[in-house]
């Protein structure tokens, strides 16, 4: 059951890392190509105190290329909500 997170900013990345940590399949979307490229290259880094964890997630910058998710989390700034 894939969860798609729209918005790869601070909150979107935090939720994506947390859900990936729980073993759930995650996809993340953001229109910022450089942000998505960094996530694809390095994964999502979650730092807890002295511990750093890295999670690989599917990352997209084009909506048309995303397989249909079963769940959606909308984590964008309020002024982007209508567009999202």
C-alpha angles and dihedrals in degrees: 000000000000121000117206118206115202107208125039097204125115098297096038091050092046092052092044092052092046094050092044088051088056089055099254121142107250135191122186129199131198129155090224104100094196092053092049091046090054092049091049092048101042106014124224114311118212117190120198111176105301094345122095120193125186125204129193113219133169107262127195137182096183119064093206091064096055118103112233109276126216093218133029130202114192108207106164133125112278093249089058096050097096092049092047 
